[in-house]
Amino acid sequence: MIEMLITLSDKELWDKTFTELPDNLQDVYYSSNYYQVYQNNSNSTACCFIVKENNRTFFYPFLKTVI
């Protein structure tokens, strides 16, 4: 099992993992570009938690904000 927590500094890995998802799961709301917009306009950091095991992928993008 591989677990990764990445930010937009790893945009290539984010985009690669995103495009490996089935077509019906490649929603704009999971894309790095979508999160880039929010990161640029807030005090948040765009992150993505990825877990890969066998041929399965868990892909969870989110914004981390200090409160």
N, C-alpha and C positions, 0 to 999 in steps of 0.2 A: 504494500500500500504506500502511495506517495501522497503526502499532505503538504500544501503550500499556501502561504498567505502572501499575496503580492500586492503591489501598488502600481500606479501608472508608470513608475520608472521601469516596470517590466511589461510595458505595453505590448511588445511583440509576443510574449508568452500568453498574455490575456487574450489577444486577438487570435492567436493560433488555437488556443483551447476553445474559444467561442466558436470558431469556424468548424471545429471538430464535432460540435453538438449536432444532433439531428436537425434537419431543416425546420421542422415545426417548433423547435425550441430556440431558434436563433432570432430572438426578439430584440428590437432596438434598445429596450430597457436593460439589457444585459451587456451591451457593447461598451467598450472602453471610451469611445467618443461621447456617448451619452453621459458617462460619469465624469469625463474631462470638463464638460460644460459646468456641471455642478461644483466640481473642485475649484474651477477658475473663479466662480462667483460666490464663494462661501469660505468659511474657515474650516472646511471639511477636507478629509483625505479619502480619495477613492481607493477602495481595497477590494480584493477578490480572494475568496477562500476556495481552493481547488483540492479535491481529493480524487485520486485515480486508483482504481483497483481492477485488475483484469481488464475487461473492455468497458468498464463503467466509469462514468465521470460525474462527480458532484461539483457544481459550479455555482457559487453564491457571491455575487457582487454586492457591495454595500458602501455606505458613506460612514466614515468614522469622524465624529465631531466631539471636540472637547466641550464639556458643559461646566 
